[in-house]
Amino acid sequence: MGPVNVGLDIGATKTLGLVIDDAGEILAEVREATEPGTDGVVRTAARVVEALRAATGEPLTGTVGVGIPGLVDPPNGTVKHAVNLGLDGDWFPLGQALGERLGVRVVVENDVNAASLGAVKVCGEDDLVYLSIGTGLAAGLVLEGRLRRGDHGAAGEVGHIPVDPMGALCECGQRGCLETIASGSALASAWPSSGHVPPAQALFAAAQGGDEKAVAVRDEFAAGVASAIRVLALAVDPRTVVLGGGVAQLGEQLRVAVAGALQAQAASSPFLASLDLAGRLRVVPADYPVAAVGAALLGR
């Protein structure tokens, strides 16, 4: 086996680990339920890497890249405010703790930033915004081949741009943030789903079937996502905008809905129309592990 890279995407419910080769081909993939808390996160991550070692028959002694939600200090490999993982106290030295456990170097990055690097790989573009539409709404920025984190690591936190001072209270403490209208949690509140069908799939299916209320909810959601894209495009003018996150499992129907909203918003503005934001829009292929792939690329 030639040179390989290991990446972990640590989420609140599962940890996904994979091994990729220099061409980006996935050679092995392992999923484990994530144990919460500092010890639980490290145990889970270590089990995943050991399972990858067993699956490949290789010691995998190179750098392990980790993508994880929350505030991340990449130079120090520390993380905090990953509330859903039980990491909500002081800075936790995840890189050091996992590195000592595995006997390898570990680099740590915010999961959306890691996913933006994975989007670069899958899309073949080195100037893009990756907009993650999951429980929340956030973007990773790769501009002219460089990941942009910002001075405080807050670059791309577009979900917390307030657009309605009288709107719903956001978890960040502000009112009317984009995240309250254009995220998976906002969609689930607007269109609760029964059974095992995700709310996004249920909503779009109902809209496709002609349900007028579903059409209205879908269009409002798409307009919110389009507003986030407009803000990002006007701020950094990327070559490509890539939709990802849990809601992006909708695939092409999400892209079409958001592109339609972008075109509607540009209809009365020759300036916006000239930017062709709808034409820049792409969506991550369904089930492509973009964050884990991006995490693996961190080790190069």
PAROKOL-232676 format. One record per residue (C-alpha): residue number from 1; x, y, z; residue in three letters; chain. Coordinates in nm, 4 decimals, m for minus. Layout:
+------+----------+----------+----------+------+------+
: miti :     east :    north :       up : vose : vofi :
+------+----------+----------+----------+------+------+
:  NUM :        X :        Y :        Z :  ala :    A :
...
+------+----------+----------+----------+------+------+
***
This chain:
+------+----------+----------+----------+------+------+
: miti :     east :    north :       up : vose : vofi :
+------+----------+----------+----------+------+------+
:    1 :   0.0000 :   0.0000 :   0.0000 :  met :    A :
:    2 :   0.1329 :   0.3436 :  m0.0957 :  gly :    A :
:    3 :   0.1054 :   0.6655 :   0.1073 :  pro :    A :
:    4 :  m0.2308 :   0.6968 :   0.2808 :  val :    A :
:    5 :  m0.4088 :   0.9446 :   0.5053 :  asn :    A :
:    6 :  m0.6497 :   0.8855 :   0.7934 :  val :    A :
:    7 :  m0.9426 :   1.1161 :   0.8648 :  gly :    A :
:    8 :  m1.2051 :   1.1184 :   1.1396 :  leu :    A :
:    9 :  m1.5360 :   1.3037 :   1.1401 :  asp :    A :
:   10 :  m1.6500 :   1.3111 :   1.5028 :  ile :    A :
:   11 :  m2.0193 :   1.3898 :   1.5388 :  gly :    A :
:   12 :  m2.2676 :   1.3819 :   1.8227 :  ala :    A :
:   13 :  m2.4176 :   1.0476 :   1.7183 :  thr :    A :
:   14 :  m2.1422 :   0.8773 :   1.5186 :  lys :    A :
:   15 :  m1.7725 :   0.8926 :   1.4433 :  thr :    A :
:   16 :  m1.6758 :   0.8141 :   1.0850 :  leu :    A :
:   17 :  m1.3174 :   0.7206 :   1.0042 :  gly :    A :
:   18 :  m1.1611 :   0.6478 :   0.6691 :  leu :    A :
:   19 :  m0.8342 :   0.5907 :   0.4896 :  val :    A :
:   20 :  m0.7674 :   0.7581 :   0.1553 :  ile :    A :
:   21 :  m0.4793 :   0.7262 :  m0.0863 :  asp :    A :
:   22 :  m0.2972 :   1.0119 :  m0.2582 :  asp :    A :
:   23 :  m0.5610 :   1.0219 :  m0.5308 :  ala :    A :
:   24 :  m0.8378 :   1.0640 :  m0.2723 :  gly :    A :
:   25 :  m0.9826 :   0.7168 :  m0.3224 :  glu :    A :
:   26 :  m1.1419 :   0.5745 :  m0.0077 :  ile :    A :
:   27 :  m0.9651 :   0.2499 :   0.0842 :  leu :    A :
:   28 :  m1.1428 :   0.1710 :   0.4118 :  ala :    A :
:   29 :  m1.4285 :   0.3182 :   0.6129 :  glu :    A :
:   30 :  m1.5486 :   0.2541 :   0.9703 :  val :    A :
:   31 :  m1.8401 :   0.3951 :   1.1723 :  arg :    A :
:   32 :  m1.8867 :   0.3819 :   1.5499 :  glu :    A :
:   33 :  m2.1442 :   0.5357 :   1.7820 :  ala :    A :
:   34 :  m1.9811 :   0.8309 :   1.9580 :  thr :    A :
:   35 :  m1.9444 :   0.8130 :   2.3350 :  glu :    A :
:   36 :  m1.9926 :   1.1576 :   2.4904 :  pro :    A :
:   37 :  m1.7483 :   1.3343 :   2.7198 :  gly :    A :
:   38 :  m1.3743 :   1.3824 :   2.6913 :  thr :    A :
:   39 :  m1.2843 :   1.0213 :   2.7661 :  asp :    A :
:   40 :  m1.5683 :   0.8882 :   2.5514 :  gly :    A :
:   41 :  m1.4710 :   1.0923 :   2.2460 :  val :    A :
:   42 :  m1.1086 :   0.9783 :   2.2713 :  val :    A :
:   43 :  m1.2082 :   0.6134 :   2.3251 :  arg :    A :
:   44 :  m1.4400 :   0.6193 :   2.0254 :  thr :    A :
:   45 :  m1.1839 :   0.7825 :   1.7980 :  ala :    A :
:   46 :  m0.9155 :   0.5362 :   1.9059 :  ala :    A :
:   47 :  m1.1459 :   0.2393 :   1.8385 :  arg :    A :
:   48 :  m1.2184 :   0.3697 :   1.4902 :  val :    A :
:   49 :  m0.8492 :   0.4074 :   1.4057 :  val :    A :
:   50 :  m0.7735 :   0.0601 :   1.5414 :  glu :    A :
:   51 :  m1.0562 :  m0.0785 :   1.3265 :  ala :    A :
:   52 :  m0.9083 :   0.0981 :   1.0234 :  leu :    A :
:   53 :  m0.5706 :  m0.0561 :   1.1019 :  arg :    A :
:   54 :  m0.7338 :  m0.3972 :   1.1107 :  ala :    A :
:   55 :  m0.9279 :  m0.3346 :   0.7899 :  ala :    A :
:   56 :  m0.6216 :  m0.2237 :   0.5936 :  thr :    A :
:   57 :  m0.3639 :  m0.4488 :   0.7594 :  gly :    A :
:   58 :  m0.1436 :  m0.1420 :   0.7921 :  glu :    A :
:   59 :  m0.0043 :   0.0265 :   1.1076 :  pro :    A :
:   60 :  m0.1271 :   0.3694 :   0.9890 :  leu :    A :
:   61 :   0.1479 :   0.5555 :   1.1707 :  thr :    A :
:   62 :   0.1053 :   0.8783 :   0.9748 :  gly :    A :
:   63 :  m0.0826 :   1.1862 :   1.0882 :  thr :    A :
:   64 :  m0.4502 :   1.1455 :   1.1797 :  val :    A :
:   65 :  m0.6769 :   1.4374 :   1.0893 :  gly :    A :
:   66 :  m0.9861 :   1.5058 :   1.2996 :  val :    A :
:   67 :  m1.2892 :   1.7184 :   1.2174 :  gly :    A :
:   68 :  m1.5075 :   1.8024 :   1.5161 :  ile :    A :
:   69 :  m1.7833 :   2.0560 :   1.5905 :  pro :    A :
:   70 :  m1.7293 :   2.3415 :   1.8301 :  gly :    A :
:   71 :  m1.4584 :   2.6001 :   1.8741 :  leu :    A :
:   72 :  m1.1240 :   2.4589 :   1.7633 :  val :    A :
:   73 :  m0.7723 :   2.5944 :   1.8090 :  asp :    A :
:   74 :  m0.5860 :   2.4049 :   1.5339 :  pro :    A :
:   75 :  m0.2292 :   2.5020 :   1.6331 :  pro :    A :
:   76 :  m0.2866 :   2.3550 :   1.9795 :  asn :    A :
:   77 :  m0.5234 :   2.0741 :   1.8793 :  gly :    A :
:   78 :  m0.7775 :   2.1854 :   2.1383 :  thr :    A :
:   79 :  m1.1563 :   2.2083 :   2.1293 :  val :    A :
:   80 :  m1.4367 :   2.3495 :   2.3429 :  lys :    A :
:   81 :  m1.8047 :   2.4364 :   2.3191 :  his :    A :
:   82 :  m1.8837 :   2.1097 :   2.1404 :  ala :    A :
:   83 :  m2.1971 :   2.0893 :   2.3529 :  val :    A :
:   84 :  m2.3543 :   1.7859 :   2.1864 :  asn :    A :
:   85 :  m2.0361 :   1.5879 :   2.2524 :  leu :    A :
:   86 :  m2.0177 :   1.6832 :   2.6184 :  gly :    A :
:   87 :  m1.7135 :   1.9054 :   2.5612 :  leu :    A :
:   88 :  m1.8462 :   2.2283 :   2.7067 :  asp :    A :
:   89 :  m1.5908 :   2.3278 :   2.9689 :  gly :    A :
:   90 :  m1.2346 :   2.4471 :   2.9288 :  asp :    A :
:   91 :  m1.0275 :   2.3846 :   2.6190 :  trp :    A :
:   92 :  m0.9789 :   2.0092 :   2.5820 :  phe :    A :
:   93 :  m0.6458 :   1.8940 :   2.4301 :  pro :    A :
:   94 :  m0.8007 :   1.6401 :   2.1930 :  leu :    A :
:   95 :  m0.4995 :   1.6242 :   1.9645 :  gly :    A :
:   96 :  m0.2631 :   1.5474 :   2.2498 :  gln :    A :
:   97 :  m0.4951 :   1.2976 :   2.4209 :  ala :    A :
:   98 :  m0.5729 :   1.1026 :   2.1045 :  leu :    A :
:   99 :  m0.2150 :   1.1224 :   1.9823 :  gly :    A :
:  100 :  m0.0840 :   0.9701 :   2.3045 :  glu :    A :
:  101 :  m0.3453 :   0.6966 :   2.2839 :  arg :    A :
:  102 :  m0.2581 :   0.6040 :   1.9240 :  leu :    A :
:  103 :   0.1109 :   0.6867 :   1.9184 :  gly :    A :
:  104 :   0.0750 :   0.9190 :   1.6189 :  val :    A :
:  105 :   0.0506 :   1.2903 :   1.5441 :  arg :    A :
:  106 :  m0.3079 :   1.4207 :   1.5453 :  val :    A :
:  107 :  m0.4284 :   1.7460 :   1.3897 :  val :    A :
:  108 :  m0.7688 :   1.8899 :   1.4790 :  val :    A :
:  109 :  m0.9957 :   2.1203 :   1.2789 :  glu :    A :
:  110 :  m1.3534 :   2.2429 :   1.2973 :  asn :    A :
:  111 :  m1.5758 :   1.9957 :   1.1130 :  asp :    A :
:  112 :  m1.7177 :   2.2466 :   0.8654 :  val :    A :
:  113 :  m1.3692 :   2.3716 :   0.7799 :  asn :    A :
:  114 :  m1.2593 :   2.0120 :   0.7292 :  ala :    A :
:  115 :  m1.5614 :   1.9513 :   0.5079 :  ala :    A :
:  116 :  m1.4707 :   2.2509 :   0.2941 :  ser :    A :
:  117 :  m1.1367 :   2.0831 :   0.2178 :  leu :    A :
:  118 :  m1.3232 :   1.7660 :   0.1262 :  gly :    A :
:  119 :  m1.5451 :   1.9723 :  m0.1032 :  ala :    A :
:  120 :  m1.2340 :   2.1028 :  m0.2778 :  val :    A :
:  121 :  m1.1316 :   1.7424 :  m0.3405 :  lys :    A :
:  122 :  m1.4640 :   1.6162 :  m0.4706 :  val :    A :
:  123 :  m1.5454 :   1.9254 :  m0.6784 :  cys :    A :
:  124 :  m1.1998 :   1.9866 :  m0.8201 :  gly :    A :
:  125 :  m1.2218 :   2.3567 :  m0.7280 :  glu :    A :
:  126 :  m0.9808 :   2.5447 :  m0.5025 :  asp :    A :
:  127 :  m1.1892 :   2.8606 :  m0.4575 :  asp :    A :
:  128 :  m1.5205 :   2.7840 :  m0.2920 :  leu :    A :
:  129 :  m1.7596 :   2.8309 :  m0.0059 :  val :    A :
:  130 :  m1.8949 :   2.5120 :   0.1497 :  tyr :    A :
:  131 :  m2.2319 :   2.5858 :   0.3113 :  leu :    A :
:  132 :  m2.3246 :   2.3211 :   0.5667 :  ser :    A :
:  133 :  m2.6999 :   2.2973 :   0.6198 :  ile :    A :
:  134 :  m2.7374 :   2.0630 :   0.9129 :  gly :    A :
:  135 :  m2.8722 :   2.1170 :   1.2618 :  thr :    A :
:  136 :  m2.7216 :   2.4637 :   1.2261 :  gly :    A :
:  137 :  m2.5956 :   2.6748 :   0.9368 :  leu :    A :
:  138 :  m2.2276 :   2.7521 :   0.8832 :  ala :    A :
:  139 :  m1.9762 :   2.7841 :   0.6033 :  ala :    A :
:  140 :  m1.6189 :   2.6814 :   0.5405 :  gly :    A :
:  141 :  m1.4124 :   2.9086 :   0.3169 :  leu :    A :
:  142 :  m1.1350 :   2.7915 :   0.0872 :  val :    A :
:  143 :  m1.0184 :   3.0908 :  m0.1134 :  leu :    A :
:  144 :  m0.7466 :   3.0572 :  m0.3763 :  glu :    A :
:  145 :  m0.6529 :   2.7220 :  m0.2262 :  gly :    A :
:  146 :  m0.6245 :   2.8412 :   0.1337 :  arg :    A :
:  147 :  m0.8562 :   2.7628 :   0.4232 :  leu :    A :
:  148 :  m0.9680 :   3.0871 :   0.5882 :  arg :    A :
:  149 :  m1.0523 :   3.0605 :   0.9574 :  arg :    A :
:  150 :  m1.0504 :   3.4272 :   1.0577 :  gly :    A :
:  151 :  m0.8733 :   3.5868 :   1.3521 :  asp :    A :
:  152 :  m1.1108 :   3.4301 :   1.6068 :  his :    A :
:  153 :  m1.2017 :   3.1196 :   1.4075 :  gly :    A :
:  154 :  m1.5426 :   3.2649 :   1.3256 :  ala :    A :
:  155 :  m1.5049 :   3.3084 :   0.9492 :  ala :    A :
:  156 :  m1.8074 :   3.1566 :   0.7787 :  gly :    A :
:  157 :  m2.0421 :   3.1665 :   1.0797 :  glu :    A :
:  158 :  m2.3090 :   3.3011 :   0.8498 :  val :    A :
:  159 :  m2.5860 :   3.1300 :   1.0456 :  gly :    A :
:  160 :  m2.5520 :   3.3932 :   1.3161 :  his :    A :
:  161 :  m2.6043 :   3.6932 :   1.0923 :  ile :    A :
:  162 :  m2.9326 :   3.8470 :   1.2156 :  pro :    A :
:  163 :  m3.1831 :   3.9265 :   0.9419 :  val :    A :
:  164 :  m3.4964 :   3.9880 :   1.1504 :  asp :    A :
:  165 :  m3.4631 :   4.1737 :   1.4839 :  pro :    A :
:  166 :  m3.8150 :   4.0583 :   1.5772 :  met :    A :
:  167 :  m3.7521 :   3.6989 :   1.4720 :  gly :    A :
:  168 :  m3.7085 :   3.3793 :   1.6695 :  ala :    A :
:  169 :  m3.4517 :   3.3618 :   1.9476 :  leu :    A :
:  170 :  m3.1340 :   3.1897 :   1.8300 :  cys :    A :
:  171 :  m2.9198 :   2.9679 :   2.0530 :  glu :    A :
:  172 :  m2.6415 :   3.2256 :   2.0182 :  cys :    A :
:  173 :  m2.8554 :   3.4789 :   2.2074 :  gly :    A :
:  174 :  m2.9485 :   3.6993 :   1.9129 :  gln :    A :
:  175 :  m3.2861 :   3.7169 :   1.7431 :  arg :    A :
:  176 :  m3.3736 :   3.6408 :   1.3843 :  gly :    A :
:  177 :  m3.0451 :   3.4814 :   1.2802 :  cys :    A :
:  178 :  m3.0284 :   3.3095 :   0.9420 :  leu :    A :
:  179 :  m2.9930 :   2.9799 :   1.1278 :  glu :    A :
:  180 :  m3.3463 :   3.0220 :   1.2643 :  thr :    A :
:  181 :  m3.4912 :   3.0105 :   0.9125 :  ile :    A :
:  182 :  m3.2361 :   2.8230 :   0.6999 :  ala :    A :
:  183 :  m3.1126 :   2.5179 :   0.8900 :  ser :    A :
:  184 :  m3.2169 :   2.1600 :   0.9431 :  gly :    A :
:  185 :  m3.3545 :   2.2424 :   1.2873 :  ser :    A :
:  186 :  m3.5539 :   2.5365 :   1.1499 :  ala :    A :
:  187 :  m3.6947 :   2.3148 :   0.8761 :  leu :    A :
:  188 :  m3.7871 :   2.0440 :   1.1285 :  ala :    A :
:  189 :  m3.9743 :   2.3017 :   1.3375 :  ser :    A :
:  190 :  m4.1606 :   2.4330 :   1.0351 :  ala :    A :
:  191 :  m4.2409 :   2.0857 :   0.8990 :  trp :    A :
:  192 :  m4.2383 :   1.8190 :   1.1746 :  pro :    A :
:  193 :  m4.2025 :   1.4679 :   1.0371 :  ser :    A :
:  194 :  m4.3492 :   1.1512 :   1.1811 :  ser :    A :
:  195 :  m4.1939 :   0.8104 :   1.1423 :  gly :    A :
:  196 :  m3.8459 :   0.7540 :   1.0053 :  his :    A :
:  197 :  m3.8546 :   1.0002 :   0.7158 :  val :    A :
:  198 :  m3.6257 :   1.3015 :   0.7749 :  pro :    A :
:  199 :  m3.8177 :   1.6314 :   0.7816 :  pro :    A :
:  200 :  m3.6354 :   1.7671 :   0.4758 :  ala :    A :
:  201 :  m3.7301 :   1.4647 :   0.2668 :  gln :    A :
:  202 :  m4.0881 :   1.4726 :   0.3935 :  ala :    A :
:  203 :  m4.1230 :   1.8430 :   0.3158 :  leu :    A :
:  204 :  m3.9823 :   1.8248 :  m0.0354 :  phe :    A :
:  205 :  m4.1894 :   1.5159 :  m0.1149 :  ala :    A :
:  206 :  m4.5061 :   1.6899 :   0.0021 :  ala :    A :
:  207 :  m4.4197 :   1.9990 :  m0.2014 :  ala :    A :
:  208 :  m4.3533 :   1.7829 :  m0.5060 :  gln :    A :
:  209 :  m4.6955 :   1.6272 :  m0.4526 :  gly :    A :
:  210 :  m4.8645 :   1.9666 :  m0.4672 :  gly :    A :
:  211 :  m4.9247 :   2.0378 :  m0.0971 :  asp :    A :
:  212 :  m4.9602 :   2.4177 :  m0.0948 :  glu :    A :
:  213 :  m4.8409 :   2.4602 :   0.2621 :  lys :    A :
:  214 :  m4.5376 :   2.2425 :   0.1912 :  ala :    A :
:  215 :  m4.4571 :   2.4503 :  m0.1165 :  val :    A :
:  216 :  m4.4702 :   2.7677 :   0.0939 :  ala :    A :
:  217 :  m4.2459 :   2.6215 :   0.3673 :  val :    A :
:  218 :  m4.0012 :   2.4834 :   0.1105 :  arg :    A :
:  219 :  m3.9801 :   2.8141 :  m0.0730 :  asp :    A :
:  220 :  m3.9273 :   3.0112 :   0.2485 :  glu :    A :
:  221 :  m3.6509 :   2.7718 :   0.3513 :  phe :    A :
:  222 :  m3.4853 :   2.7940 :   0.0089 :  ala :    A :
:  223 :  m3.5043 :   3.1734 :   0.0240 :  ala :    A :
:  224 :  m3.3264 :   3.1679 :   0.3599 :  gly :    A :
:  225 :  m3.0475 :   2.9498 :   0.2228 :  val :    A :
:  226 :  m3.0249 :   3.1785 :  m0.0800 :  ala :    A :
:  227 :  m2.9891 :   3.4787 :   0.1507 :  ser :    A :
:  228 :  m2.6967 :   3.3106 :   0.3251 :  ala :    A :
:  229 :  m2.5343 :   3.2413 :  m0.0116 :  ile :    A :
:  230 :  m2.5872 :   3.6003 :  m0.1198 :  arg :    A :
:  231 :  m2.4146 :   3.7306 :   0.1929 :  val :    A :
:  232 :  m2.1205 :   3.4939 :   0.1470 :  leu :    A :
:  233 :  m2.0883 :   3.5691 :  m0.2231 :  ala :    A :
:  234 :  m2.0934 :   3.9438 :  m0.1697 :  leu :    A :
:  235 :  m1.8356 :   3.9115 :   0.1093 :  ala :    A :
:  236 :  m1.5773 :   3.6825 :  m0.0528 :  val :    A :
:  237 :  m1.6965 :   3.6249 :  m0.4134 :  asp :    A :
:  238 :  m1.6054 :   3.2541 :  m0.4427 :  pro :    A :
:  239 :  m1.5882 :   3.0751 :  m0.7752 :  arg :    A :
:  240 :  m1.8190 :   2.7987 :  m0.6490 :  thr :    A :
:  241 :  m2.0739 :   2.7540 :  m0.3701 :  val :    A :
:  242 :  m2.1181 :   2.3955 :  m0.2515 :  val :    A :
:  243 :  m2.4187 :   2.2837 :  m0.0467 :  leu :    A :
:  244 :  m2.3501 :   2.0158 :   0.2130 :  gly :    A :
:  245 :  m2.4664 :   1.8920 :   0.5525 :  gly :    A :
:  246 :  m2.7587 :   1.6683 :   0.6383 :  gly :    A :
:  247 :  m3.0191 :   1.8608 :   0.4389 :  val :    A :
:  248 :  m2.7998 :   1.8329 :   0.1282 :  ala :    A :
:  249 :  m2.8845 :   1.4616 :   0.1177 :  gln :    A :
:  250 :  m3.1792 :   1.5927 :  m0.0846 :  leu :    A :
:  251 :  m2.9317 :   1.6366 :  m0.3671 :  gly :    A :
:  252 :  m3.0386 :   1.7985 :  m0.6912 :  glu :    A :
:  253 :  m3.3849 :   1.8949 :  m0.5689 :  gln :    A :
:  254 :  m3.2255 :   2.1133 :  m0.2997 :  leu :    A :
:  255 :  m2.9929 :   2.2745 :  m0.5531 :  arg :    A :
:  256 :  m3.2843 :   2.3458 :  m0.7862 :  val :    A :
:  257 :  m3.4942 :   2.5019 :  m0.5071 :  ala :    A :
:  258 :  m3.2105 :   2.7246 :  m0.3842 :  val :    A :
:  259 :  m3.1081 :   2.8197 :  m0.7384 :  ala :    A :
:  260 :  m3.4674 :   2.9224 :  m0.8052 :  gly :    A :
:  261 :  m3.4679 :   3.1395 :  m0.4927 :  ala :    A :
:  262 :  m3.1399 :   3.3023 :  m0.5977 :  leu :    A :
:  263 :  m3.2827 :   3.3788 :  m0.9407 :  gln :    A :
:  264 :  m3.5982 :   3.5249 :  m0.7853 :  ala :    A :
:  265 :  m3.3915 :   3.7472 :  m0.5559 :  gln :    A :
:  266 :  m3.1858 :   3.8662 :  m0.8539 :  ala :    A :
:  267 :  m3.4880 :   3.9347 :  m1.0751 :  ala :    A :
:  268 :  m3.5170 :   4.2972 :  m0.9626 :  ser :    A :
:  269 :  m3.1418 :   4.3615 :  m0.9361 :  ser :    A :
:  270 :  m2.9257 :   4.3773 :  m1.2488 :  pro :    A :
:  271 :  m2.6245 :   4.3813 :  m1.0165 :  phe :    A :
:  272 :  m2.7169 :   4.0518 :  m0.8472 :  leu :    A :
:  273 :  m2.8188 :   3.9017 :  m1.1795 :  ala :    A :
:  274 :  m2.4743 :   3.9816 :  m1.3203 :  ser :    A :
:  275 :  m2.3115 :   3.7704 :  m1.0470 :  leu :    A :
:  276 :  m2.4920 :   3.4516 :  m1.1597 :  asp :    A :
:  277 :  m2.5015 :   3.3046 :  m0.8090 :  leu :    A :
:  278 :  m2.7373 :   3.0279 :  m0.9199 :  ala :    A :
:  279 :  m2.4849 :   2.9221 :  m1.1821 :  gly :    A :
:  280 :  m2.2116 :   2.8825 :  m0.9206 :  arg :    A :
:  281 :  m2.4174 :   2.6430 :  m0.7094 :  leu :    A :
:  282 :  m2.3278 :   2.2770 :  m0.6602 :  arg :    A :
:  283 :  m2.4239 :   2.0082 :  m0.4099 :  val :    A :
:  284 :  m2.2055 :   1.7428 :  m0.2483 :  val :    A :
:  285 :  m2.2800 :   1.3957 :  m0.3892 :  pro :    A :
:  286 :  m2.5176 :   1.2053 :  m0.1616 :  ala :    A :
:  287 :  m2.3431 :   1.0058 :   0.1103 :  asp :    A :
:  288 :  m1.9959 :   1.1339 :   0.0153 :  tyr :    A :
:  289 :  m1.8074 :   1.1636 :   0.3509 :  pro :    A :
:  290 :  m1.6846 :   1.5128 :   0.2800 :  val :    A :
:  291 :  m1.5798 :   1.6026 :   0.6375 :  ala :    A :
:  292 :  m1.3842 :   1.2817 :   0.6950 :  ala :    A :
:  293 :  m1.2100 :   1.3165 :   0.3583 :  val :    A :
:  294 :  m1.1227 :   1.6760 :   0.4408 :  gly :    A :
:  295 :  m0.9922 :   1.5689 :   0.7808 :  ala :    A :
:  296 :  m0.7687 :   1.3125 :   0.6121 :  ala :    A :
:  297 :  m0.6278 :   1.5853 :   0.3894 :  leu :    A :
:  298 :  m0.5247 :   1.7833 :   0.6987 :  leu :    A :
:  299 :  m0.2462 :   1.5328 :   0.7574 :  gly :    A :
:  300 :  m0.0720 :   1.5998 :   0.4274 :  arg :    A :
+------+----------+----------+----------+------+------+
***
